[in-house]
Amino acid sequence: MGRITLSLFLLATFASAQVWTLHIGGMHCIACTLAVKKALLCVPGVTEAKVNFKNEEAKVTADESISLRRMQDAVAQTGYTATQK
């Protein structure tokens, strides 16, 4: 019975999640990716952030309450820009 409850919980969690692909401007090195990743993960509702320096992109998994503006503001506080791809 516990496995069914856990499965339903996980299904509901992932069903309400969305994935954003962002172009990150201003990154110059690998350390930049860590700063951007940390900033994105500090946004309440963001569950995962993968930042790629080479592609200048971030893939962010977040719940449906997260807006592009909140992620842009978090990235801007670290000195970079974020736009939706």
N, C-alpha and C positions, 0 to 999 in steps of 0.2 A: 504494500500500500504506500509506503514512503517513497518508493522509486517513481510511482505514478505522479505523486504530488510534486516531486523534484522535477520530473520531466515536464509537467505542465507549467511549472514556474519558469524553467529555462526557455520553453517555447514562447511563453508570454513575454519574457524579457527580450528575446531576440526578435520577436515579431514586431515589437514596438521600437526597435532600434533602427536608425538610419545611418548610412555611410555617406560622408561628404568627401569630395576630392577637392583640395584647395591648392592653388598655386601660391607658393611662398616666395616673396621677393626679398632680396637683400642678403641672402645667406652667402657667406664667403668660405666657410670651412665646416668640418664635421661637428665642431663644438656648437655651431649655430643650430644644427639639427637638434641637439640636446636641449638647447634653450627653448626652441619652438615646441618641442615635444612636452617639456615640463610645463610650459605655459598652457598648452591645450589641455593637458591632463588635470590642471588646476580648475578648469571650468566645470562647475557642478553639472553632472549629467553626461559628461564625456567619459566613455568607458575604455577607449583605446585610441592611441594616436601613433601612426607610423609615419615618420618624416624621412624623406629621401633627398639628400643633398644634391645628388647628380641630376635628378629630374625636377628639382625645385618644387617638390610636391609633398603634401601631407594627406593621408587617408585617415579620416577621423570617424570613429563609430561613437554615436551618441544617441540618447533617447530623443523622442520627438519634440520635447520641450526646448531643445537647443536651437538657437537661431544663428544664422551666419554672422550677424553683427556681434554676438557675444564672443564667438571664436576670433573674429577679426580684431576686436578690442584686446583680447588676451595676447594675441600675436603682436599687435602694435606696441603693447607695453614692453616687449622685449626688443623693439627696434626694427621689426620686420613688417612686411605687408602680407595680407592674405586675401585672395580673391577666389571665387568659386570657379572651378574648371567646367 
